[in-house]
């Protein structure tokens, strides 16, 4: 192994940590939108037609969340191979993709918000778990 390997590993860890943080923020933004938009429209009816439609917003968020999450989770999981992180990340991304594409038809407006929130929380937890594993000094990295 060369001397640049630990340095490269530190770069990957920094990038993964930043991507995990960004993915958590994006998931949180989606959840805030799901809960804040109905309240805002109720309190300020003038906003009714001026905000992005739910499906358009969810598709935009999916386009941002999907690559960010896939890169962060792939880099981290390739090193620490934590099964919980991989399962939660995959489940969260799948739920968010399904709800972004077909959520309103499958679950209705309220159900879509509930399922999207569950998917966002699951994905956020996967990124937090990924961050913890990457920071763990005792993490066993496979060098094969």
Backbone bond lengths (Angstrom), bond angles and torsions (degrees), N, CA, C in turn:
res aa  C-N    CA-C-N  psi(-1)  N-CA   C-N-CA  omega(-1)  CA-C   N-CA-C  phi
1 X - - - 1.442 - - 1.520 108.72 -
2 X 1.346 116.79 138.13 1.463 120.04 -177.60 1.519 111.27 -86.60
3 X 1.339 115.24 168.22 1.457 120.95 -179.94 1.525 112.64 -68.31
4 X 1.337 117.56 -22.93 1.467 119.76 -177.63 1.521 112.16 -78.29
5 X 1.318 118.52 -14.08 1.467 121.49 -178.67 1.524 113.62 -59.73
6 X 1.341 120.02 -49.57 1.466 118.97 178.11 1.525 111.82 -62.05
7 X 1.341 116.37 -36.13 1.450 120.19 178.82 1.525 110.61 -65.95
8 X 1.315 117.42 -42.57 1.458 122.50 177.25 1.520 110.21 -63.88
9 X 1.322 116.43 -40.28 1.461 120.90 178.59 1.524 110.56 -61.86
10 X 1.347 117.40 -40.49 1.464 120.65 178.49 1.522 110.71 -64.70
11 X 1.355 117.30 -37.92 1.464 121.15 177.59 1.518 109.57 -63.74
12 X 1.341 117.34 -45.72 1.460 121.23 179.00 1.521 110.52 -60.93
13 X 1.348 117.02 -41.51 1.464 120.74 179.85 1.525 110.82 -63.14
14 X 1.333 117.50 -42.85 1.463 120.75 179.02 1.523 110.82 -63.46
15 X 1.329 116.24 -43.93 1.462 120.18 179.56 1.526 110.68 -65.26
16 X 1.317 116.49 -42.19 1.464 120.57 178.96 1.515 110.34 -62.99
17 X 1.333 117.81 -43.79 1.463 121.34 178.98 1.519 111.35 -61.01
18 X 1.314 116.80 -41.96 1.472 120.25 178.34 1.527 110.72 -65.51
19 X 1.317 116.70 -43.81 1.465 120.00 179.73 1.525 111.27 -66.44
20 X 1.340 117.20 -39.30 1.462 119.78 176.31 1.528 109.93 -60.67
21 X 1.332 117.05 -44.12 1.458 120.91 178.89 1.521 111.64 -62.61
22 X 1.328 116.80 -43.97 1.464 121.16 178.30 1.521 110.89 -62.38
23 X 1.316 117.01 -41.71 1.460 120.66 179.86 1.528 111.57 -64.75
24 X 1.316 117.28 -37.97 1.474 120.45 176.76 1.527 109.68 -64.96
25 X 1.325 117.78 -42.48 1.464 121.37 178.25 1.531 110.52 -62.66
26 X 1.328 117.35 -43.45 1.465 120.55 179.43 1.532 111.26 -63.91
27 X 1.325 116.93 -42.58 1.468 120.07 176.98 1.524 110.74 -62.05
28 X 1.316 116.19 -41.54 1.461 120.48 177.97 1.519 112.20 -64.05
29 X 1.327 116.65 -39.55 1.458 121.13 177.32 1.524 110.79 -60.22
30 X 1.302 115.75 -42.18 1.468 120.72 178.68 1.535 110.42 -62.89
31 X 1.330 116.77 -43.54 1.466 120.31 -179.93 1.523 111.48 -66.49
32 X 1.332 116.93 -40.51 1.466 120.25 177.96 1.533 109.16 -62.28
33 X 1.312 116.37 -42.40 1.464 120.31 178.70 1.521 110.87 -59.61
34 X 1.310 117.06 -43.40 1.466 120.89 -177.81 1.530 112.06 -63.07
35 X 1.321 116.83 -34.03 1.459 119.73 -177.91 1.533 113.03 -96.41
36 X 1.327 117.45 -34.39 1.462 120.11 -175.81 1.524 112.64 -79.06
37 X 1.323 117.87 -35.63 1.457 120.49 -177.05 1.524 112.75 -58.14
38 X 1.333 120.18 -48.22 1.465 119.03 178.98 1.535 112.67 -61.31
39 X 1.324 117.07 -36.72 1.464 120.62 179.21 1.529 109.59 -67.41
40 X 1.331 116.91 -44.79 1.460 120.86 -179.55 1.524 111.42 -62.64
41 X 1.334 117.31 -43.28 1.463 121.22 -179.80 1.529 110.26 -65.72
42 X 1.330 117.01 -36.03 1.464 120.79 178.00 1.523 111.11 -68.26
43 X 1.330 116.50 -44.33 1.465 120.64 -178.41 1.525 112.96 -76.39
44 X 1.333 116.00 -32.49 1.466 120.98 -176.87 1.533 109.67 -128.67
45 X 1.345 117.22 79.89 1.471 120.23 -175.85 1.529 114.21 -57.07
46 X 1.336 117.54 -21.39 1.464 119.94 179.20 1.532 111.70 -62.93
47 X 1.341 116.96 -23.12 1.465 121.69 179.21 1.521 113.20 -76.46
48 X 1.327 117.56 -11.24 1.470 123.35 -172.16 1.530 113.03 -43.99
49 X 1.307 118.53 -53.76 1.460 119.73 -174.96 1.513 114.32 -96.89
50 X 1.319 118.27 -2.62 1.456 119.99 -171.97 1.527 114.68 -94.27
51 X 1.312 118.22 -13.16 1.463 120.58 -178.64 1.519 110.54 -96.06
52 X 1.308 114.39 159.38 1.456 118.96 178.33 1.518 111.36 -58.22
53 X 1.313 115.58 141.48 1.458 119.25 173.11 1.522 108.61 -61.75
54 X 1.330 115.45 151.19 1.470 119.83 -178.64 1.526 111.69 -56.08
55 X 1.330 117.70 -46.84 1.461 119.73 -176.01 1.528 111.00 -64.54
56 X 1.327 117.45 -40.09 1.468 120.78 178.43 1.523 109.91 -63.72
57 X 1.333 116.40 -45.01 1.467 120.39 178.46 1.525 110.44 -59.52
58 X 1.333 117.80 -46.25 1.464 121.22 -178.90 1.526 111.38 -64.11
59 X 1.315 117.85 -36.61 1.468 120.19 177.67 1.532 111.01 -67.43
60 X 1.330 116.41 -41.44 1.472 119.86 177.29 1.527 110.05 -62.08
61 X 1.333 116.37 -45.66 1.462 120.06 179.34 1.527 111.06 -62.94
62 X 1.332 116.88 -39.37 1.466 120.14 178.99 1.525 110.77 -62.02
63 X 1.333 116.79 -40.73 1.467 121.22 178.59 1.531 110.64 -62.63
64 X 1.325 117.50 -32.50 1.469 121.12 178.03 1.527 112.19 -82.13
65 X 1.333 116.29 -42.62 1.469 121.43 -174.77 1.527 112.35 -72.83
66 X 1.314 117.73 -41.87 1.463 121.00 -173.94 1.526 113.33 -57.68
67 X 1.339 119.48 -55.79 1.475 117.46 -179.25 1.525 112.94 -67.02
68 X 1.336 116.73 -38.78 1.472 120.15 -179.98 1.520 110.13 -59.63
69 X 1.324 116.33 -48.15 1.461 121.02 -178.39 1.522 111.78 -67.49
70 X 1.318 116.49 -44.24 1.470 119.20 -179.14 1.523 111.71 -60.90
71 X 1.317 116.79 -42.55 1.474 119.62 179.96 1.525 110.45 -66.68
72 X 1.326 117.03 -50.39 1.477 120.33 -177.47 1.520 111.42 -61.56
73 X 1.320 116.59 -47.19 1.470 119.45 -177.54 1.523 111.61 -69.39
74 X 1.323 117.48 -36.36 1.466 120.31 179.35 1.521 111.02 -65.59
75 X 1.335 116.65 -46.21 1.470 119.82 179.69 1.525 109.91 -61.57
76 X 1.327 117.04 -49.31 1.466 120.52 -177.93 1.516 112.43 -65.73
77 X 1.318 116.57 -48.45 1.465 119.70 -175.74 1.524 112.28 -69.24
78 X 1.318 117.11 -26.46 1.457 119.26 176.79 1.527 109.61 -63.72
79 X 1.345 116.31 -30.70 1.457 120.77 -179.85 1.526 112.10 -85.63
80 X 1.320 116.98 -53.92 1.471 118.66 -171.86 1.517 114.19 -95.73
81 X 1.317 118.66 -14.86 1.470 123.66 174.66 1.531 113.34 51.99
82 X 1.314 116.51 38.17 1.460 120.91 178.75 1.532 109.30 -76.87
83 X 1.316 116.25 115.90 1.466 121.80 -177.17 1.527 112.11 -63.19
84 X 1.334 117.60 -38.70 1.458 121.11 -179.80 1.532 110.38 -61.20
85 X 1.313 117.05 -43.80 1.463 121.31 179.04 1.523 110.33 -60.71
86 X 1.327 116.84 -45.88 1.469 120.43 -178.95 1.524 111.39 -64.61
87 X 1.329 117.71 -43.66 1.465 120.71 -179.02 1.528 111.29 -66.91
88 X 1.324 117.31 -45.80 1.463 120.39 179.72 1.528 111.02 -64.69
89 X 1.315 116.51 -43.94 1.465 120.31 179.25 1.521 111.87 -61.79
90 X 1.316 116.49 -46.04 1.464 120.37 178.61 1.519 112.18 -63.31
91 X 1.334 116.27 -43.83 1.469 120.59 179.70 1.530 110.67 -64.85
92 X 1.327 117.19 -44.86 1.459 120.62 179.76 1.521 112.14 -61.85
93 X 1.332 116.70 -45.21 1.464 120.31 178.83 1.526 111.65 -64.51
94 X 1.319 117.02 -40.48 1.468 120.80 178.89 1.527 110.75 -63.04
95 X 1.325 116.77 -46.64 1.470 120.96 179.78 1.524 110.19 -61.76
96 X 1.330 117.85 -44.96 1.459 120.42 -179.92 1.526 111.88 -65.04
97 X 1.323 117.01 -38.93 1.472 120.07 178.24 1.525 111.25 -65.32
98 X 1.320 116.79 -45.62 1.471 120.63 -179.78 1.527 110.53 -62.80
99 X 1.335 117.20 -45.15 1.465 119.10 -178.46 1.530 111.97 -69.69
100 X 1.341 117.56 -33.05 1.465 119.81 177.91 1.528 110.97 -67.22
101 X 1.319 115.99 -36.52 1.463 120.27 -176.26 1.534 113.40 -87.98
102 X 1.330 117.27 -42.50 1.462 120.36 -173.33 1.522 113.93 -133.67
103 X 1.315 118.15 12.76 1.459 122.08 -173.09 1.510 114.91 -58.91
104 X 1.329 117.20 -44.41 1.457 119.88 -176.63 1.536 110.64 -65.05
105 X 1.323 116.22 -40.66 1.462 120.43 179.39 1.532 111.76 -70.32
106 X 1.319 117.03 -37.77 1.466 120.92 -177.10 1.523 113.28 -78.86
107 X 1.334 117.10 -40.05 1.460 120.75 -169.21 1.528 114.98 -118.54
108 X 1.337 118.11 -8.83 1.457 120.35 -173.59 1.517 109.71 78.12
109 X 1.334 116.04 174.33 1.463 119.73 -174.45 1.534 112.39 -64.25
110 X 1.307 117.54 -48.85 1.469 120.26 -178.27 1.524 110.54 -70.28
111 X 1.322 117.25 -42.77 1.462 120.91 178.52 1.513 111.99 -61.38
112 X 1.337 116.08 -38.46 1.466 120.20 178.56 1.526 110.80 -61.00
113 X 1.311 116.29 -41.57 1.470 120.38 179.82 1.526 110.91 -66.01
114 X 1.313 115.66 -41.92 1.467 119.58 -179.88 1.530 110.49 -64.98
115 X 1.337 116.59 -46.52 1.470 120.73 -178.34 1.533 110.24 -67.43
116 X 1.328 117.49 -40.43 1.467 120.46 177.51 1.523 111.01 -61.65
117 X 1.320 115.99 -42.10 1.466 120.44 178.39 1.524 110.55 -63.06
118 X 1.321 117.06 -43.62 1.473 120.64 178.18 1.530 110.58 -61.94
119 X 1.327 116.95 -42.50 1.465 120.57 178.32 1.521 111.67 -65.46
120 X 1.334 116.98 -41.04 1.460 120.86 178.76 1.517 112.56 -65.49
121 X 1.334 116.14 -41.43 1.467 119.85 177.43 1.525 111.12 -65.47
122 X 1.325 116.44 -40.23 1.468 121.04 178.72 1.520 110.11 -62.46
123 X 1.328 116.49 -46.08 1.463 120.49 179.27 1.529 111.27 -65.76
124 X 1.322 117.05 -41.61 1.466 120.09 178.16 1.530 110.37 -61.10
125 X 1.327 116.97 -42.22 1.463 119.91 177.94 1.529 110.83 -63.50
126 X 1.334 117.40 -38.25 1.472 120.53 177.43 1.525 110.27 -61.34
127 X 1.326 117.60 -41.51 1.468 120.33 179.44 1.527 111.63 -69.12
128 X 1.310 116.82 -37.03 1.465 119.89 176.17 1.529 109.87 -65.13
129 X 1.323 116.54 -42.52 1.470 121.66 176.93 1.529 110.11 -62.95
130 X 1.327 117.21 -42.62 1.464 121.90 178.44 1.528 110.03 -61.14
131 X 1.330 116.61 -44.62 1.461 121.46 178.40 1.525 110.71 -60.10
132 X 1.332 116.11 -45.84 1.470 119.97 179.77 1.522 111.28 -62.39
133 X 1.304 117.11 -43.82 1.467 120.24 -179.96 1.524 111.13 -63.65
134 X 1.327 116.57 -40.68 1.465 120.00 -179.84 1.528 111.60 -68.32
135 X 1.321 117.98 -27.79 1.460 121.74 179.22 1.531 112.61 -86.75
136 X 1.314 116.64 -15.42 1.465 121.58 -175.30 1.535 110.40 -68.32
137 X 1.303 116.83 121.84 1.465 121.07 -179.62 1.522 112.43 -65.26
138 X 1.303 116.82 -25.89 1.464 119.81 -177.85 1.518 113.09 -93.33
139 X 1.327 116.65 11.17 1.465 120.64 -179.45 1.531 109.57 -62.99
140 X 1.304 116.18 128.28 1.461 121.63 -179.34 1.525 109.00 -90.31
141 X 1.311 116.86 107.16 1.463 121.20 179.34 1.510 109.66 -92.43
142 X 1.327 115.04 133.32 1.449 120.50 178.48 1.529 107.73 -84.73
143 X 1.314 116.38 121.43 1.462 120.86 -177.64 1.519 112.51 -95.89
144 X 1.303 118.22 14.47 1.467 118.71 -178.29 1.497 112.28 -82.87
